[in-house]
Structure formats: structure tokens, C-alpha cells
Amino acid sequence: MTIARKTTATKLRAAAAVAGTGLLASLLAACGGTASGATAPSITLYSGQHVQTTDALVTQFEKATGITVHVRSDDEDVLANQIAAEGTRSPADVIFTENSQVLEFLQGKGLLAKVNKATLANTPAKYDSPDGDWAAISGRVSVIIYNPALISASQLPTSVMQLADPKYRGKLAIAPGETDFQPIVTAVERAYGAAAAKQWLEAVKANGSAHNYPDNETVADQVNRGGAAFGLVNEYYWYRMRAEIGVSNTKARITHLAPGNPGYVVDVSGAAIMKSSKHLAAAQKFVAFLVSKQGQDVIANPKESISFEYPIDSGVTTEAGETPFSQLQPYPITISQLGTGTAAIALLRQAGLL
Amino acid sequence: MASSPTLSAPDRPATPPAGRSGGTAAGARRARRPVVLTAASAAVAALLALPLVFLLLEASGAGAAAVSHLIFRRLTADLLWNTVRLTVAVTVLCAIIGTAAAWCMERTHLPGRRVWEVLVVVPLAIPDFVVSFGWASLWNWFQGFRGAVVVMTLAVYPLVYLPVAASFRAADPGQEEVARSLGAGRVRVFVRITLAQARGAILGGCLLVAMVMLAEYGAFEILGYQTFTTEIFSEFSLSFSIPAACALSLVLVALSLLVLAGDGLARGRGRVSRSGALAARKLPPLRLGKATLPVLAGFALLTGLALGMPIASSVYWMFDGGAHAIGGVALPAAALTTGGYGIAAAALDTVLALPVALLAIRHPGRIRLFLERTTYLVLAMPGVVAAFALSYFTQQYANGFGYQSAPLLVLCYAVMFFPLALVGVKASLARAPASLDHMARSLGRPRLEVLFRVTLRLAAPGLAAAFCLVFLSVVTELTATLLLIPTGAQTLSSQFWAYESNLSYGQAAPFALVMIAIAAVPSYVLGRFFNRSASSSDQGMVIT
């Protein structure tokens, strides 16, 4: 009886051990961030940038410095919300986003540390945080993406206000939930006033109600497949799509709105360091790397990063065929005017788009 | 996402049938008051209440005026219309397809029945967002409402099929024979007897389908269809406004309460009784004759669309996925992590469900009914709400302890999928008659030993089913995972999502295939469980 019991117990224990090690291994792998901090320097990066871009940058950085980067990828607004909830206990050392509004939101909460002056010196000041709290890393510009089989170039709007024209009903694709849409709304509000902006959004909602998509990737994809005739997205979505599906499958084209039009907006991707970071030196190094020649080259090299954003360092050349960053003629709006996007969100709500 | 066959007894009240309920009642009277069980169950109930408490706290923090402003805005009406029409359409379609498939399987001479039996259930293993990816990535037609109807019907019809098939298998054949002998026609017998007998099972399946539809996120996001849950997700992120998301979630809770009430009402009407509780006897299966080919074609079409299509699409994208080939390193690690979380959460849930189920089965009463109904609410709660609730409580009351750690994520899964485990555990405990416990106790065995050596042993198949059901759901879970996953870790679904949302279909596809492969095993086990339990016992036992 005792022997029998013992063998059962041993078997059970063995089984538990096997199951346990598997589980433990995965849990440990999962908790790597907290477990291995002591010896080798490491930082935690909250990244709202595209996974492939972040991966390429992180790999190069780790190779160059020996600092390990633990990456947490999600939508930038989710991450910002998380950091706001985490407050000074946030595990994040650096946050890397696609848009400036998110960083301005965190700046307003007083959660960001100053970025080293030497780092900021590497980027054009007009794209950086007005207070030196974050650095611009790369830039994008909004363009019209259209499917020539469904709409000819001559029928396309040249001003963002024409998106409200009833003749585009059922043709327009929109992604109002994307953070990328807010700078455009902010620019329209600045140019024409809140009342006109609201009216405009209501008409845009009506025109785009048949093609109201969750994100810009879907807008680009649907226009390309002929689901919708055209939409307004940042230029790099088209380049990324072309890289994924190949030139021959890319039916959609892109074109700019009229120079200086409020729908022709440059917004920047940036990175900030958390005030609460316990690895400030390593975090500063990471942000410095992002704006260094090496980091900017990674962004500029689509084979490596699949980014297709404009490197903020104008000395780095981009994809052939793309209008060079210096030759863009966007609507003049500053980073602080873009702000945190709360006014844009309020307008989107009133129009029933959010 | 998969869920359970909640099987609900056609006869009310849903207590075990006469032969055994006498024993149970007598046992309950004799037993001491179940202090330990009650305390444990209360603790579990408190844990499950966390998401709702979080919603109410946030909403009351924002103030009644702000909340009503957020609820009564234009978007809410759009979302309500979108959510309700989709839920109704999919539920009705699932009821028809699930019932028809179950009837053909159980009541006719279907050639290749053994194979179909497995194929029809396995779609449960395919995450809804993979099904929608499979269709929407290839054809544009599958966008918006019509895409959502097709995709969700194909993804969740097994939730109706499983319980209904079990109920057909176990139904009392005598009533059909009597009706026939009294001169009722085939159609009349089918409608008045056969369907009526399966009514509870059909309703139970429909209830699950409706709840799953309310909580679904990933599939609709891919299909570009806006429902409450997708909007709750954007509100949680987009505008840094948690109160807005909570206000919408409260509307969703109200909707699911309506569904539960509707289910309760529908169940109240119509009763079926059964002669000779344990007389398990089968009707001779119907010869299909000329109908054989069309029925076979129907099954081929159903499994082809629900199972073949998502797999074929994933394979297609894997080999034709554009310039960027598979990132092979992450796949085994993600599979291991996913498996680990799944096992941990499934084990935890099975253990948590035990006291609640024991209390419900052995000491029935008001608590039982209350618990059973309220746990369903969790099922309709989007994963993101549960995740935010848990991170809120760790930040507010635990000084951030355990935040973004694997145990917290596992706990979150356990909260979300508890009802699924409870269904399985309850069904199987009902099969373990209390009289055997009493006998063992009267022979001088200590209480704990009786629990392990008698009760749990008898209930083992159901415990396995509960485990599988939770495991399956964890493997395919997305939204809570994205929020609570430890930094640096990846699960199959989080990685699939990262690639899919970047249009990197070629990189996303292998993750989808591994997910399907991992989840197929437990769904097969589930199919077997319902098969066996129905044929070896009567309806009231399985279906509680």
C-alpha cells in the first residue's frame, strides 16, 4: 500500500515537474524583463511604431551598445493610456510613437524627462518637442490614395474640404479612429474654425459611411482592391503595402493635395524618456541612437525596417520616386498647434465618428 | 473564440431526474451546512465581479451627467443597431445550421458519419479572427455586415451543434413512436416532438452564440464592422478616456442582461418530460435514400467553408505572402508561451469551478441559480474590460504588484472563461451521484478522500472537457492578451495580430496555422466528451 502510494506520488510529482518546467520556462521567458535587469544593462521600450521598424532599430542598437531592449508593442494610444495609469510606477523607460500628440499628452502629465541637448541637436528643432521633452525620429505626410480603375486623377479632390462634396458619397474610405486622422482635423479646425470643421466632418462621415475602416492599412488595402475609390492616408502606408504585395499587385496610386492645403499635413514620429526610468543613461543612449546616422539609415532602408517614413535627418536619402522630405509643401502647422489632439477628438465625437 | 456548449435542460427546474434527485435532496438535508463550499464559492464570485465593479467605479467617478452624455450620443444608436442586427442574424443562422447538422448526424444513415462527426466540431478550434482573415484577405465581398454574418456563423455554429446533437442522441424515442402511431405525419412529429425535445439544447447554444457575438472583437476589426465591443476597444485607447469606454461597456452589460432574460423567458414556456429516466434506447436511423447526395454535399460545403477555407487561406498566404518571409524564431517561443498560459488558466479555472459546481449540484437553491446566471455576464464582457479592471486594481490597491506579469494574465483568462469551466464541471458532477459519496462516507472514508477517490474520479471526463474548453479559449484570446502580456513575451495570437494588422499576411499565416493545430486537439476531445456523455446517460444528467 505504502509502496503503491509512493510510486503514484512519485509519478505524479514527475508529471507535475515536467508540466511545471514547461510552464515555468515559458513564464520565465515571459518575465525576462524583470528577471535579468541586474547585470547587463537593459531598458523597456513601449513601442507604438510598426513592429518591423522597431525590431530593425532595436536589433542594430543592441548590436552597437550591448544594451538589451525589451519591447512592448501596441497601438501608441493604448500605450500612452497605460503609462498614464501606471504613473511613476511605469515599467517603461522609453516610449516610441508614430505621432506627436501622444507624446504631448504624456508631457502634459509631467511624466517625461528632458532629452539630451546633443541628441536634439541632430534633428530639425521645428519637429522636436517645444520643451525638449522628446525627439522627432521620422516624418510622414498625408496623401490621397486612389484606385485609377474607380476614379481618375482629374476627378480627385485637391483640397481637403472637397472630401465633403456629395459627389464622393460611397467612394471615400475613412479611418476616423486612427491617431493619424487627428492632425488633419486639427489643421482643418485651425484653417476654417470649429463650426466649419464639424460640418465638414459630418459630411465626411456621410460620404465615408460605406467604407468606415478601423485603420489606415485597411483603407490602403481596400482602395487597392477596389473596395473603395480613394482615401486620405499617410504616404508610407502605400509604400509598405507595395512592399508586402508586390509592384504588380499594387493597383492604387498616390498623389498630393494642393500645396499648403490643410489636408496636406506632415506629422512626426518621436521618442521620449520617462522621468521615472531607473535606466536613464541607457534610455538616453537609445533615443540618441534613433536620431544617429546609423539609426536613420535603418529607417531609410526599407529592406531592413519596412518603414518608408522620412528619416528626420535630411542628410539621409529615401526611397526613389518619393517626393524628398525637403520638397514637400505641407500646411504650416507647428507641433504645439497639433497639441494633444483633444480638440480634434471632441469634434470627431460631435460628428458621431467616435 | 470558442465557448462551451451550455446545455440547458428542457425540463424545468433543471435538477437531476427523479431517480437521483431523491438521493440528492435527502443528502442535502442530512449534510452539514456547506460552510467551506459557500465561502470558496463566494470568493470566486467576488473575483468574477471585479470587471463589473471596475465599470461601476469608473462610471460613478465620471459622474452621472458625463456618463449619460456619453451613453446618449449619436454613435450609441449606430452601435446598437449594428450589434443587435448582427447578433440576431448570426444566432438564427447558427440555430438552423447547428440543428440541421445535428439531426442529420444523429438521426440518419449518413455515410462517413465518424469522419463528419469530427470535422463538424473542429471549426471551434479556429479563432474567429483567423476565419475572418481567411475570407477578408482574399475577397473584398466579405466586409461589413454581410462578411460578419458569414464569418461568425461559420466560426460559432458548433456551439449550437454540440448540445443539440447530444440532446438528439439522448432524447426519448418513445414519444416520437407514440405520435407516429397516433397518425401524426413526419413533419408534424419533427416539429412537435423532435424539435421540442431539443428545445433546451437549442436555446442553450443560441445563448452562447449571442454572448460570444456581443464580446467578439478581432473578427469585426478585420472585417471593418463596428459593434459595441470594437468601439469600447477604441475608446479605451484612442481618447485617453476610460469613462467613455466604461459607459459603453455598461450598455453592453445591459444588452447581455436582456439576452439572459430573453433566454430565461423562452425556456420557461414549453416543457418536455421524459418517460423512464434511464431507458436509453435509440430510434432506428432514417434512410436518406435520394437525399443522401444533397445531404453529403451540404456537409462537404459546411466543413469546406468553415474549416477548409481558413486553413487554405493561411497556407496560401504563407507561400505567397509577399517579400518578407517567415520570422521563424518567434514561432516556437510564442507557441510555448501560449501553451503555458493555456494550461495554467485551464487548470486554475477547473479548480475554481469545483466548489461552485459542488455547491450548485449538491446544495441547490437560490444561490445556485444566482451564480449560474451571473457568471454568464463575464462571458459577454469584452476581454479588454477584464484586463483593464485587473490592471486598475493592481495599480490602485496592490502598488503595481504583479502588473504585466504572467500570473496576472493567467488570472485574467481565468476570470473571463470561468463560465465555460463551470458548465463542464457542473455537467460532470451531476453524473456523480451523491449517494455514492454517502456510501463511501458511511464506510468510514474521510471527506477529502471521498472527494478525490469517488466524486472527482466519476467527474473526470467533464473536468477534462472543462479544461479543454478554457484552454481552447485562451489559445485564441486576443484583447486581454495585448494589454496584460509581460513585456517582451509573445503569444501566437498577439504575434498573428501584430503581423495581420500590418498587412504582413505571409508572416501572420504560420501563427494562425499553429494556433489551429494547438486548439484542434482539445476541440476533438470535447466532441468525444459530448458524444460519450450523451450516449451513456440521459439528458438531464448531461444537460444542466
Interface residues (C-beta under 8 A of the other chain):
Chain A: A19 G22 L23 A25 S26 L27 A29 A30 C31 G32 G33 T34 T44 H50 V51 Q52 H70 V71 R72 S73 D74 D75 D77 V78 A80 N81 Q82 A84 A85 E86 G87 R89 P91 F105 G177 T179 H211 N212 Y213 P214 D215 E217 T218 A220 D221 Q222 R225 G226 G227 R240 M241 A243 E244 I245 G246 I306 T342 I345 R349 G352 L353 L354
Chain B: R73 R74 L75 D78 N140 Q143 E221 G224 Q226 T230 S234 E235 F236 S237 L238 S239 F240 I242 G321 G322 A323 H324 A333 L336 T337 G339 G340 Y341 I343 A344 S391 Y392 Q395 N399 G400 Y403 Q404 S405 A406 P407 L482 L483 I485 P486 T487 G488 A489 A498 Y499 S501 N502 L503 S504 Y505 G506
